[in-house]
Amino acid sequence: MKRVLFVIGALGVLILAGLAGGSILERNRRVAEMQALRTALDQARFAADSCKMALSWEEQGFLAFDRRIDSLRAEMEGYEDPERGGVPQADYRAYLESFELYNDSVEVWQSRADSLRAMEAACRALVKAHNELGDSIRHKQEEMRAEGG
């Protein structure tokens, strides 16, 4: 009889130890998961901030380029004299140079505008990924609080 009670007691201790160990392992797993999510969030924040900074620099460069193009357009239009029916013959060569430079610049402008739009979309995607990770962390924390852990 003592032996049966001893075996039952030993099994009870093993079961309790297993349950306690399982909850410790589960808690450690959750802590590791939260740490991994926070690390990913930090990396996502860094990527989004870096992208926004680079985008700001690109926007400034683009706006400066845009002002130069406007200046070229104004220079080109300055050669045109509507009262005399167009560009004076003496200024025609300089007008053509300005015209060609302006047209070439407009193509570059379009390419830079497209690049800027693509960069802005990439930054938006990085910010969205960062926000989704933040939401995921909040949801995990709420789940852990609701479960009492």
MDTraj code that builds the backbone (N, CA, C; nanometers):
import mdtraj as md
import numpy as np

residues = "MET LYS ARG VAL LEU PHE VAL ILE GLY ALA LEU GLY VAL LEU ILE LEU ALA GLY LEU ALA GLY GLY SER ILE LEU GLU ARG ASN ARG ARG VAL ALA GLU MET GLN ALA LEU ARG THR ALA LEU ASP GLN ALA ARG PHE ALA ALA ASP SER CYS LYS MET ALA LEU SER TRP GLU GLU GLN GLY PHE LEU ALA PHE ASP ARG ARG ILE ASP SER LEU ARG ALA GLU MET GLU GLY TYR GLU ASP PRO GLU ARG GLY GLY VAL PRO GLN ALA ASP TYR ARG ALA TYR LEU GLU SER PHE GLU LEU TYR ASN ASP SER VAL GLU VAL TRP GLN SER ARG ALA ASP SER LEU ARG ALA MET GLU ALA ALA CYS ARG ALA LEU VAL LYS ALA HIS ASN GLU LEU GLY ASP SER ILE ARG HIS LYS GLN GLU GLU MET ARG ALA GLU GLY GLY".split()
xyz = np.array([
    [0.0811, -0.1191, 0.0000],
    [0.0000, 0.0000, 0.0000],
    [0.0862, 0.1266, 0.0000],
    [0.1943, 0.1222, 0.0823],
    [0.2836, 0.2374, 0.0850],
    [0.3490, 0.2587, -0.0506],
    [0.3797, 0.1492, -0.1138],
    [0.4426, 0.1568, -0.2443],
    [0.3483, 0.2207, -0.3472],
    [0.2233, 0.1850, -0.3454],
    [0.1240, 0.2416, -0.4366],
    [0.1103, 0.3907, -0.4116],
    [0.1024, 0.4270, -0.2831],
    [0.0923, 0.5702, -0.2497],
    [0.2175, 0.6452, -0.2927],
    [0.3344, 0.5818, -0.2775],
    [0.4594, 0.6433, -0.3186],
    [0.4614, 0.6648, -0.4701],
    [0.4193, 0.5640, -0.5454],
    [0.4158, 0.5732, -0.6917],
    [0.3159, 0.6802, -0.7348],
    [0.1986, 0.6818, -0.6716],
    [0.0976, 0.7831, -0.7039],
    [0.1507, 0.9223, -0.6708],
    [0.2167, 0.9355, -0.5573],
    [0.2752, 1.0642, -0.5173],
    [0.3837, 1.1075, -0.6141],
    [0.4689, 1.0116, -0.6549],
    [0.5772, 1.0425, -0.7484],
    [0.5196, 1.0852, -0.8832],
    [0.4175, 1.0151, -0.9292],
    [0.3528, 1.0528, -1.0550],
    [0.2902, 1.1917, -1.0443],
    [0.2293, 1.2200, -0.9321],
    [0.1700, 1.3526, -0.9098],
    [0.2752, 1.4617, -0.9150],
    [0.3901, 1.4360, -0.8512],
    [0.4995, 1.5337, -0.8530],
    [0.5504, 1.5529, -0.9956],
    [0.5654, 1.4427, -1.0698],
    [0.6111, 1.4516, -1.2090],
    [0.5119, 1.5298, -1.2956],
    [0.3850, 1.5031, -1.2766],
    [0.2823, 1.5746, -1.3540],
    [0.2849, 1.7233, -1.3207],
    [0.2919, 1.7559, -1.1929],
    [0.2989, 1.8968, -1.1515],
    [0.4247, 1.9647, -1.2060],
    [0.5371, 1.8924, -1.2005],
    [0.6625, 1.9476, -1.2533],
    [0.6504, 1.9704, -1.4042],
    [0.5879, 1.8749, -1.4724],
    [0.5674, 1.8891, -1.6165],
    [0.4794, 2.0081, -1.6496],
    [0.3722, 2.0247, -1.5725],
    [0.2826, 2.1382, -1.5951],
    [0.3528, 2.2703, -1.5667],
    [0.4280, 2.2736, -1.4582],
    [0.5001, 2.3961, -1.4232],
    [0.6065, 2.4253, -1.5279],
    [0.6789, 2.3217, -1.5690],
    [0.7814, 2.3400, -1.6721],
    [0.7210, 2.3835, -1.8039],
    [0.6059, 2.3280, -1.8373],
    [0.5380, 2.3659, -1.9617],
    [0.4976, 2.5110, -1.9615],
    [0.4480, 2.5593, -1.8477],
    [0.4079, 2.6996, -1.8427],
    [0.5301, 2.7913, -1.8478],
    [0.6414, 2.7477, -1.7875],
    [0.7648, 2.8267, -1.7950],
    [0.8151, 2.8310, -1.9392],
    [0.8112, 2.7164, -2.0068],
    [0.8530, 2.7116, -2.1470],
    [0.7634, 2.7997, -2.2341],
    [0.6337, 2.7944, -2.2081],
    [0.5390, 2.8772, -2.2842],
    [0.5659, 3.0252, -2.2607],
    [0.5911, 3.0611, -2.1341],
    [0.6206, 3.2011, -2.1027],
    [0.7495, 3.2455, -2.1732],
    [0.8510, 3.1604, -2.1700],
    [0.9769, 3.1923, -2.2380],
    [0.9578, 3.2048, -2.3891],
    [0.8726, 3.1197, -2.4452],
    [0.8450, 3.1266, -2.5890],
    [0.7793, 3.2601, -2.6232],
    [0.6827, 3.3010, -2.5396],
    [0.6133, 3.4284, -2.5639],
    [0.7072, 3.5471, -2.5501],
    [0.7947, 3.5413, -2.4493],
    [0.8917, 3.6499, -2.4301],
    [0.9838, 3.6591, -2.5516],
    [1.0317, 3.5451, -2.5995],
    [1.1188, 3.5431, -2.7175],
    [1.0451, 3.5958, -2.8405],
    [0.9179, 3.5581, -2.8534],
    [0.8380, 3.6051, -2.9662],
    [0.8209, 3.7567, -2.9608],
    [0.7940, 3.8126, -2.8435],
    [0.7779, 3.9570, -2.8281],
    [0.9099, 4.0298, -2.8566],
    [1.0201, 3.9725, -2.8107],
    [1.1501, 4.0341, -2.8377],
    [1.1786, 4.0359, -2.9874],
    [1.1463, 3.9274, -3.0552],
    [1.1672, 3.9212, -3.2000],
    [1.0796, 4.0245, -3.2715],
    [0.9549, 4.0381, -3.2262],
    [0.8661, 4.1375, -3.2862],
    [0.9163, 4.2802, -3.2616],
    [0.9662, 4.3060, -3.1424],
    [1.0187, 4.4407, -3.1112],
    [1.1445, 4.4702, -3.1940],
    [1.2289, 4.3710, -3.2122],
    [1.3478, 4.3888, -3.2964],
    [1.3061, 4.4179, -3.4399],
    [1.2095, 4.3425, -3.4884],
    [1.1588, 4.3666, -3.6237],
    [1.0967, 4.5053, -3.6340],
    [1.0277, 4.5493, -3.5299],
    [0.9673, 4.6827, -3.5294],
    [1.0755, 4.7901, -3.5351],
    [1.1827, 4.7722, -3.4571],
    [1.2932, 4.8689, -3.4600],
    [1.3561, 4.8761, -3.5991],
    [1.3751, 4.7607, -3.6612],
    [1.4328, 4.7571, -3.7956],
    [1.3383, 4.8220, -3.8968],
    [1.2096, 4.7964, -3.8826],
    [1.1111, 4.8557, -3.9734],
    [1.1063, 5.0075, -3.9554],
    [1.1163, 5.0532, -3.8315],
    [1.1168, 5.1984, -3.8050],
    [1.2400, 5.2622, -3.8686],
    [1.3560, 5.1974, -3.8532],
    [1.4793, 5.2502, -3.9117],
    [1.4671, 5.2580, -4.0641],
    [1.4143, 5.1521, -4.1251],
    [1.3983, 5.1504, -4.2714],
    [1.3022, 5.2594, -4.3173],
    [1.1905, 5.2751, -4.2470],
    [1.0917, 5.3771, -4.2849],
    [1.1491, 5.5173, -4.2664],
    [1.2175, 5.5413, -4.1540],
    [1.2765, 5.6730, -4.1303],
    [1.3847, 5.7045, -4.2326],
    [1.4673, 5.6066, -4.2653],
    [1.5724, 5.6266, -4.3654],
    [1.5122, 5.6579, -4.5008],
    [1.4079, 5.5855, -4.5355],
    [1.3416, 5.6077, -4.6635],
    [1.2815, 5.7479, -4.6691],
    [1.2149, 5.7891, -4.5604],
    [1.1541, 5.9224, -4.5586],
    [1.2600, 6.0316, -4.5687],
    [1.3748, 6.0099, -4.5056],
    [1.4824, 6.1091, -4.5135],
    [1.5367, 6.1173, -4.6568],
    [1.5606, 6.0018, -4.7180],
    [1.6099, 5.9995, -4.8558],
    [1.5065, 6.0614, -4.9495],
    [1.3798, 6.0329, -4.9245],
    [1.2733, 6.0908, -5.0062],
    [1.2728, 6.2425, -4.9947],
    [1.2932, 6.2929, -4.8758],
    [1.2975, 6.4379, -4.8548],
    [1.4113, 6.5004, -4.9352],
    [1.5282, 6.4363, -4.9333],
    [1.6406, 6.4871, -5.0121],
    [1.6084, 6.4842, -5.1611],
    [1.5498, 6.3764, -5.2065],
    [1.5134, 6.3651, -5.3484],
    [1.4107, 6.4709, -5.3876],
    [1.3144, 6.4952, -5.2999],
    [1.2133, 6.5981, -5.3276],
    [1.2776, 6.7358, -5.3400],
    [1.3707, 6.7658, -5.2508],
    [1.4383, 6.8955, -5.2571],
    [1.5154, 6.9102, -5.3876],
    [1.5869, 6.8038, -5.4263],
    [1.6603, 6.8064, -5.5536],
    [1.5664, 6.8209, -5.6718],
    [1.4555, 6.7508, -5.6649],
    [1.3573, 6.7584, -5.7744],
    [1.2990, 6.8992, -5.7854],
    [1.2657, 6.9592, -5.6723],
    [1.2091, 7.0943, -5.6752],
    [1.3094, 7.1953, -5.7292],
    [1.4371, 7.1796, -5.6954],
    [1.5406, 7.2681, -5.7507],
    [1.5510, 7.2480, -5.9015],
    [1.5459, 7.1233, -5.9457],
    [1.5497, 7.0936, -6.0889],
    [1.4267, 7.1524, -6.1582],
    [1.3127, 7.1416, -6.0940],
    [1.1884, 7.1968, -6.1487],
    [1.1992, 7.3488, -6.1669],
    [1.2613, 7.4152, -6.0710],
    [1.2809, 7.5608, -6.0838],
    [1.3727, 7.5936, -6.2014],
    [1.4770, 7.5113, -6.2216],
    [1.5665, 7.5344, -6.3363],
    [1.4910, 7.5157, -6.4680],
    [1.4039, 7.4177, -6.4719],
    [1.3252, 7.3948, -6.5942],
    [1.2326, 7.5142, -6.6196],
    [1.1698, 7.5628, -6.5133],
    [1.0845, 7.6822, -6.5291],
    [1.1659, 7.8001, -6.5800],
    [1.2871, 7.8136, -6.5320],
    [1.3751, 7.9213, -6.5771],
    [1.4085, 7.9044, -6.7252],
    [1.4349, 7.7805, -6.7670],
    [1.4615, 7.7543, -6.9100],
    [1.3397, 7.7870, -6.9954],
    [1.2219, 7.7505, -6.9454],
    [1.0984, 7.7807, -7.0202],
    [1.0807, 7.9316, -7.0331],
    [1.1050, 8.0026, -6.9245],
    [1.0910, 8.1485, -6.9281],
    [1.1929, 8.2089, -7.0243],
    [1.3152, 8.1548, -7.0232],
    [1.4181, 8.2042, -7.1160],
    [1.3767, 8.1792, -7.2600],
    [1.3271, 8.0592, -7.2867],
    [1.2842, 8.0238, -7.4216],
    [1.1693, 8.1142, -7.4666],
    [1.0725, 8.1350, -7.3777],
    [0.9579, 8.2191, -7.4127],
    [0.9988, 8.3655, -7.4281],
    [1.1091, 8.4030, -7.3631],
    [1.1578, 8.5406, -7.3738],
    [1.2049, 8.5748, -7.5144],
    [1.2441, 8.4744, -7.5894],
    [1.2861, 8.4986, -7.7284],
    [1.1668, 8.5237, -7.8200],
    [1.0511, 8.4735, -7.7806],
    [0.9330, 8.4837, -7.8659],
    [0.8733, 8.6235, -7.8554],
    [0.8460, 8.6818, -7.9693],
    [0.7887, 8.8167, -7.9746],
    [0.6583, 8.8097, -8.0536],
    [0.5452, 8.7976, -7.9828],
    [0.4169, 8.7826, -8.0527],
    [0.3855, 8.9003, -8.1460],
    [0.4320, 9.0194, -8.1135],
    [0.4035, 9.1366, -8.1976],
    [0.4751, 9.1276, -8.3315],
    [0.5871, 9.0586, -8.3348],
    [0.6637, 9.0476, -8.4592],
    [0.6450, 8.9108, -8.5244],
    [0.5522, 8.8316, -8.4698],
    [0.5192, 8.7036, -8.5328],
    [0.6088, 8.5887, -8.4925],
    [0.6780, 8.5989, -8.3850],
    [0.7603, 8.4866, -8.3381],
    [0.8958, 8.5318, -8.2902],
    [0.9947, 8.4476, -8.3163],
    [1.1303, 8.4742, -8.2711],
    [1.2026, 8.5582, -8.3761],
    [1.2657, 8.6679, -8.3333],
    [1.3428, 8.7481, -8.4291],
    [1.4557, 8.6646, -8.4899],
    [1.4845, 8.6878, -8.6157],
    [1.5850, 8.6114, -8.6895],
    [1.7206, 8.6144, -8.6181],
    [1.7582, 8.7269, -8.5639],
    [1.8891, 8.7406, -8.4985],
    [1.8994, 8.6524, -8.3738],
    [1.7879, 8.6229, -8.3118],
    [1.7883, 8.5424, -8.1885],
    [1.7523, 8.3955, -8.2127],
    [1.7303, 8.3599, -8.3382],
    [1.6761, 8.2267, -8.3662],
    [1.7703, 8.1143, -8.3231],
    [1.8992, 8.1280, -8.3456],
    [1.9946, 8.0230, -8.3090],
    [1.9952, 8.0024, -8.1562],
    [2.0015, 8.1109, -8.0808],
    [1.9997, 8.1019, -7.9338],
    [1.8661, 8.0443, -7.8869],
    [1.7591, 8.0818, -7.9552],
    [1.6262, 8.0297, -7.9210],
    [1.6230, 7.8778, -7.9394],
    [1.6767, 7.8282, -8.0514],
    [1.6774, 7.6837, -8.0760],
    [1.7589, 7.6094, -7.9703],
    [1.8711, 7.6667, -7.9295],
    [1.9516, 7.6040, -7.8243],
    [1.8713, 7.5954, -7.6947],
    [1.8043, 7.7037, -7.6585],
    [1.7209, 7.7038, -7.5377],
    [1.6067, 7.6047, -7.5509],
    [1.5464, 7.6012, -7.6697],
    [1.4345, 7.5116, -7.6954],
    [1.4773, 7.3653, -7.6797],
    [1.5911, 7.3288, -7.7392],
    [1.6403, 7.1912, -7.7296],
    [1.6777, 7.1555, -7.5856],
    [1.7431, 7.2477, -7.5171],
    [1.7802, 7.2240, -7.3774],
    [1.6547, 7.2050, -7.2915],
    [1.5535, 7.2880, -7.3175],
    [1.4273, 7.2761, -7.2439],
    [1.3617, 7.1409, -7.2723],
    [1.3513, 7.1022, -7.3984],
    [1.2886, 6.9738, -7.4335],
    [1.3635, 6.8559, -7.3719],
    [1.4964, 6.8582, -7.3758],
    [1.5746, 6.7508, -7.3143],
    [1.5498, 6.7463, -7.1638],
    [1.5405, 6.8625, -7.1033],
    [1.5195, 6.8707, -6.9594],
    [1.3810, 6.8206, -6.9199],
    [1.2820, 6.8426, -7.0050],
    [1.1467, 6.7956, -6.9747],
    [1.1441, 6.6425, -6.9691],
    [1.2199, 6.5775, -7.0573],
    [1.2273, 6.4310, -7.0526],
    [1.2923, 6.3847, -6.9223],
    [1.3988, 6.4521, -6.8824],
    [1.4656, 6.4186, -6.7562],
    [1.3711, 6.4452, -6.6396],
    [1.2972, 6.5554, -6.6469],
    [1.2015, 6.5906, -6.5423],
    [1.1009, 6.4770, -6.5238],
    [1.0478, 6.4257, -6.6340],
    [0.9488, 6.3178, -6.6264],
    [1.0089, 6.1936, -6.5625],
    [1.1309, 6.1611, -6.6004],
    [1.1978, 6.0446, -6.5438],
    [1.2194, 6.0630, -6.3932],
    [1.2623, 6.1821, -6.3532],
    [1.2843, 6.2089, -6.2100],
    [1.1517, 6.2091, -6.1338],
    [1.0468, 6.2598, -6.1965],
    [0.9152, 6.2603, -6.1312],
    [0.8666, 6.1168, -6.1094],
    [0.8847, 6.0320, -6.2097],
    [0.8452, 5.8912, -6.1966],
    [0.9255, 5.8221, -6.0867],
    [1.0542, 5.8497, -6.0828],
    [1.1405, 5.7908, -5.9799],
    [1.0980, 5.8365, -5.8405],
    [1.0640, 5.9639, -5.8296],
    [1.0200, 6.0183, -5.7010],
    [0.8890, 5.9540, -5.6566],
    [0.7971, 5.9343, -5.7506],
    [0.6702, 5.8677, -5.7178],
    [0.6947, 5.7241, -5.6707],
    [0.7850, 5.6541, -5.7380],
    [0.8162, 5.5158, -5.6996],
    [0.8803, 5.5110, -5.5609],
    [0.9677, 5.6057, -5.5340],
    [1.0315, 5.6108, -5.4033],
    [0.9291, 5.6416, -5.2946],
    [0.8383, 5.7308, -5.3236],
    [0.7331, 5.7659, -5.2272],
    [0.6449, 5.6446, -5.1985],
    [0.6144, 5.5661, -5.3008],
    [0.5335, 5.4449, -5.2821],
    [0.6100, 5.3423, -5.1978],
    [0.7403, 5.3308, -5.2209],
    [0.8215, 5.2379, -5.1414],
    [0.8243, 5.2812, -4.9948],
    [0.8363, 5.4102, -4.9710],
    [0.8367, 5.4606, -4.8328],
    [0.7017, 5.4354, -4.7667],
    [0.5943, 5.4575, -4.8430],
    [0.4606, 5.4320, -4.7885],
    [0.4468, 5.2853, -4.7482],
    [0.5000, 5.1947, -4.8304],
    [0.4930, 5.0514, -4.8005],
    [0.5738, 5.0186, -4.6738],
    [0.6894, 5.0826, -4.6576],
    [0.7700, 5.0594, -4.5370],
    [0.6989, 5.1110, -4.4119],
    [0.6352, 5.2258, -4.4222],
    [0.5604, 5.2805, -4.3083],
    [0.4430, 5.1890, -4.2746],
    [0.3767, 5.1386, -4.3773],
    [0.2637, 5.0476, -4.3547],
    [0.3109, 4.9198, -4.2853],
    [0.4231, 4.8644, -4.3294],
    [0.4769, 4.7433, -4.2664],
    [0.5131, 4.7706, -4.1204],
    [0.5714, 4.8869, -4.0940],
    [0.6047, 4.9251, -3.9562],
    [0.4783, 4.9316, -3.8713],
    [0.3754, 4.9970, -3.9233],
    [0.2504, 5.0107, -3.8478],
    [0.1844, 4.8758, -3.8224],
    [0.1910, 4.7872, -3.9196],
    [0.1327, 4.6538, -3.9016],
    [0.2083, 4.5750, -3.7942],
    [0.3405, 4.5897, -3.7901],
    [0.4171, 4.5238, -3.6839],
    [0.3801, 4.5806, -3.5471],
    [0.3646, 4.7132, -3.5400],
    [0.3230, 4.7755, -3.4142],
    [0.1876, 4.7249, -3.3692],
    [0.0949, 4.7137, -3.4644],
    [-0.0378, 4.6594, -3.4318],
    [-0.0281, 4.5149, -3.3847],
    [0.0565, 4.4375, -3.4486],
    [0.0745, 4.2974, -3.4106],
    [0.1262, 4.2872, -3.2671],
    [0.2199, 4.3716, -3.2317],
    [0.2728, 4.3710, -3.0947],
    [0.1631, 4.4072, -2.9953],
    [0.0844, 4.5095, -3.0265],
    [-0.0245, 4.5485, -2.9360],
    [-0.1251, 4.4352, -2.9187],
    [-0.1589, 4.3677, -3.0285],
    [-0.2548, 4.2564, -3.0195],
    [-0.1985, 4.1431, -2.9353],
    [-0.0707, 4.1112, -2.9528],
    [-0.0074, 4.0056, -2.8735],
    [-0.0083, 4.0426, -2.7252],
    [0.0217, 4.1698, -2.6953],
    [0.0208, 4.2138, -2.5556],
    [-0.1195, 4.2040, -2.4960],
    [-0.2206, 4.2411, -2.5729],
    [-0.3590, 4.2318, -2.5254],
    [-0.3979, 4.0863, -2.5007],
    [-0.3574, 3.9969, -2.5906],
    [-0.3860, 3.8536, -2.5731],
    [-0.3207, 3.8009, -2.4459],
    [-0.1957, 3.8435, -2.4240],
    [-0.1242, 3.7961, -2.3045],
    [-0.1906, 3.8483, -2.1772],
    [-0.2360, 3.9743, -2.1813],
    [-0.3049, 4.0285, -2.0631],
    [-0.4355, 3.9548, -2.0385],
    [-0.5084, 3.9277, -2.1460],
    [-0.6371, 3.8585, -2.1336],
    [-0.6197, 3.7166, -2.0803],
    [-0.5084, 3.6531, -2.1152],
    [-0.4815, 3.5170, -2.0661],
    [-0.4205, 3.5176, -1.9263],
    [-0.3884, 3.6378, -1.8785],
    [-0.3341, 3.6477, -1.7433],
    [-0.1837, 3.6293, -1.7380],
    [-0.1183, 3.6366, -1.8515],
    [0.0258, 3.6156, -1.8525],
    [0.0907, 3.7275, -1.9135],
])
top = md.Topology()
chain = top.add_chain()
for i, resn in enumerate(residues, 1):
    res = top.add_residue(resn, chain, resSeq=i)
    for name in ("N", "CA", "C"):
        top.add_atom(name, md.element.get_by_symbol(name[0]), res)
traj = md.Trajectory(xyz[None], top)
